[in-house]
Amino acid sequence: QVQLVESGGGLVQTGGSLRLSCAASGRTFSSYVMSWFRQAPGKEREFVVAISWDGTSTSYADSVKGRFTISRDNAKNTVYLQMNSLKPEDTAVYYCAANSRGFLYRPWTRYDYWGQGTQVTVSS
């Protein structure tokens, strides 16, 4: 069982930056693939980025490639999402998620555990 708690969301202007954090409980955090998803009002949940258990592999959605960076600190049971050059279309609730299967899945249905989400709003 893994419990996930996101933090770091907020309101930022276009071109600004935010750093999201996702703190996990449980002793097996280092064995999970961790990902970030987002969901804007009226839209489906969208894959943003995933990172392997040891941080050596990542997978980014094209829409955020070059602007967002995922990282993890297994000693702190935390995964981070550094978001730079933010755009209004990045506005959404951001969720972190974990899967125990070892693959950097993109479909949200492949993930076992979810946080409650943190709102990111980018003003134009």
Phi, psi and chi 1 to 4 in degrees:
 res  aa     phi    psi   chi1   chi2   chi3   chi4
   1 GLN       -  133.9 -170.5   80.9    8.1      -
   2 VAL  -129.4  131.9  175.7      -      -      -
   3 GLN  -110.1  135.0  -68.0 -175.6  -33.6      -
   4 LEU  -120.9  134.7  -54.4  172.4      -      -
   5 VAL  -131.5  116.9  178.6      -      -      -
   6 GLU   -89.6  154.5  -57.6   95.8  -25.5      -
   7 SER  -154.7  166.3   61.0      -      -      -
   8 GLY   104.8   -3.8      -      -      -      -
   9 GLY   -70.7  171.6      -      -      -      -
  10 GLY   166.1 -166.6      -      -      -      -
  11 LEU  -104.4  130.8  174.0   64.1      -      -
  12 VAL  -143.2  152.7   64.4      -      -      -
  13 GLN   -81.8  159.4  -68.9 -174.0  -25.7      -
  14 THR   -53.1  132.8  -63.9      -      -      -
  15 GLY    91.1   -8.9      -      -      -      -
  16 GLY   -81.0 -175.7      -      -      -      -
  17 SER  -131.9  152.7  -62.5      -      -      -
  18 LEU  -144.3  153.5  -78.7  174.2      -      -
  19 ARG  -124.3  116.6 -171.7 -165.9 -164.2 -156.5
  20 LEU   -93.3  147.7  -54.5 -176.1      -      -
  21 SER  -125.6  151.0  -61.6      -      -      -
  22 CYS  -135.7  110.1  173.5      -      -      -
  23 ALA   -94.8  132.6      -      -      -      -
  24 ALA  -114.3  143.7      -      -      -      -
  25 SER   -98.2  161.6   64.6      -      -      -
  26 GLY   105.3  148.7      -      -      -      -
  27 ARG   -83.3   -9.1  -66.2  174.0  -67.7  175.8
  28 THR  -105.1   18.9   58.0      -      -      -
  29 PHE   -52.5  -41.2  171.6   77.3      -      -
  30 SER   -67.0  -11.1   60.6      -      -      -
  31 SER   -94.0   -3.4   65.6      -      -      -
  32 TYR   -99.4  141.1  -73.6   87.7      -      -
  33 VAL   -73.7  132.8  167.3      -      -      -
  34 MET  -115.1  141.6  -62.2  -61.2  -62.1      -
  35 SER  -140.1  162.4  -64.6      -      -      -
  36 TRP  -117.5  136.3  -71.8   94.1      -      -
  37 PHE  -124.8  166.5  -71.8   78.9      -      -
  38 ARG  -144.7  155.2   64.9 -173.2 -178.5 -174.1
  39 GLN  -142.2  118.9 -171.0  165.1   18.1      -
  40 ALA   -92.7  157.6      -      -      -      -
  41 PRO   -56.0  130.1  -25.7   34.5      -      -
  42 GLY    77.9    4.3      -      -      -      -
  43 LYS  -120.1  162.0  -65.3 -171.4  176.7 -178.6
  44 GLU   -76.8  159.0  -67.0 -163.9   -4.3      -
  45 ARG   -63.7  134.2 -167.8  163.3  -64.6 -168.9
  46 GLU  -121.4  134.0  174.3 -170.9   23.2      -
  47 PHE   -66.8  138.1  171.0   81.7      -      -
  48 VAL  -113.5  -54.8  176.8      -      -      -
  49 VAL  -165.1  152.1   59.5      -      -      -
  50 ALA  -134.1  154.7      -      -      -      -
  51 ILE  -137.7  139.5 -172.0  167.5      -      -
  52 SER   -69.5  170.5   60.5      -      -      -
  53 TRP   -60.4  -32.8   68.2  -87.0      -      -
  54 ASP  -103.0    4.0   59.9   -3.5      -      -
  55 GLY    79.7    4.3      -      -      -      -
  56 THR   -86.2  -17.3   58.6      -      -      -
  57 SER  -125.0  138.9  -63.3      -      -      -
  58 THR  -137.1  159.3   56.6      -      -      -
  59 SER  -143.2  126.1  176.4      -      -      -
  60 TYR  -116.8  144.4  -70.4   86.0      -      -
  61 ALA   -67.7  146.2      -      -      -      -
  62 ASP   -58.4  -32.4  -72.5  -14.9      -      -
  63 SER   -67.1  -18.2   58.4      -      -      -
  64 VAL  -119.3   -5.4  -54.2      -      -      -
  65 LYS   -59.2  132.1 -157.8  171.5  -67.3 -176.1
  66 GLY    87.9  -12.0      -      -      -      -
  67 ARG  -115.0  -35.4  -59.3 -172.4  -62.4  122.1
  68 PHE  -107.5  148.8  -70.0   11.7      -      -
  69 THR  -136.8  127.1  -56.8      -      -      -
  70 ILE   -99.4  146.3 -169.2  171.6      -      -
  71 SER  -151.9  166.4   60.8      -      -      -
  72 ARG  -145.5  152.0   67.5 -171.7  -64.5  163.8
  73 ASP  -127.3   99.8 -175.2  -21.3      -      -
  74 ASN   -68.5  -24.8  -73.0  -17.9      -      -
  75 ALA   -68.4  -27.0      -      -      -      -
  76 LYS  -104.8    3.1  -65.2 -177.6  178.2 -179.5
  77 ASN    52.9   43.5  -80.1   13.2      -      -
  78 THR  -136.3  141.3  -57.6      -      -      -
  79 VAL  -119.4  145.0   62.1      -      -      -
  80 TYR  -121.8  153.8  -55.3   97.0      -      -
  81 LEU  -132.8  107.0 -178.4   63.6      -      -
  82 GLN   -88.5  121.9  177.7   66.1   44.8      -
  83 MET  -117.3  116.4  -55.3 -173.3  -64.9      -
  84 ASN  -115.8  165.1  -61.5  -31.9      -      -
  85 SER    49.0   48.6  -57.4      -      -      -
  86 LEU   -66.1  146.3  -76.9  161.2      -      -
  87 LYS  -122.1  157.9  -54.2  174.3 -178.8  179.5
  88 PRO   -56.4  -32.0  -28.9   36.1      -      -
  89 GLU   -72.4   -5.4   50.6  -96.5   43.0      -
  90 ASP   -83.9   -6.2  -65.8  -41.2      -      -
  91 THR   -62.2  125.6  -65.0      -      -      -
  92 ALA  -179.3  170.9      -      -      -      -
  93 VAL   -87.2  128.3  176.8      -      -      -
  94 TYR  -102.9  130.6  -77.6   70.5      -      -
  95 TYR  -119.2  141.1  -61.2   90.3      -      -
  96 CYS  -100.3  153.1   69.2      -      -      -
  97 ALA  -146.2  155.4      -      -      -      -
  98 ALA  -130.6  141.2      -      -      -      -
  99 ASN  -133.0  146.6   89.4   65.4      -      -
 100 SER   -99.1    6.3   59.6      -      -      -
 101 ARG   -88.3   -9.7  -61.3  168.3 -175.7   83.5
 102 GLY    88.0    2.0      -      -      -      -
 103 PHE  -113.0  150.5  -64.8   99.8      -      -
 104 LEU   -86.1   69.0  -54.1 -173.9      -      -
 105 TYR   -66.2  150.7  -69.1  119.7      -      -
 106 ARG  -102.4  -34.9  -64.5 -160.6  173.8 -157.2
 107 PRO   -66.3  131.3  -22.1   34.7      -      -
 108 TRP   -65.2  -21.3   66.5  -93.2      -      -
 109 THR   -69.0  -11.1   53.2      -      -      -
 110 ARG   -86.8   -1.2  -66.1  -73.7 -166.0  159.8
 111 TYR  -103.2  140.2  -73.3   77.5      -      -
 112 ASP   -92.7  -32.6  -52.2  -60.1      -      -
 113 TYR  -130.8  143.8  -56.6  103.4      -      -
 114 TRP  -136.4  146.9  -68.4   85.9      -      -
 115 GLY   -84.7 -179.1      -      -      -      -
 116 GLN   -85.7  -13.9   82.4  -71.1  -10.5      -
 117 GLY    96.3  153.4      -      -      -      -
 118 THR  -137.3  135.1 -174.5      -      -      -
 119 GLN   -80.5  132.5  176.7   70.5   46.2      -
 120 VAL  -120.4  123.9  170.8      -      -      -
 121 THR  -124.9  125.1  -57.5      -      -      -
 122 VAL  -113.2  117.2 -175.9      -      -      -
 123 SER   -90.3  147.0   63.6      -      -      -
 124 SER   -92.4      -   56.7      -      -      -
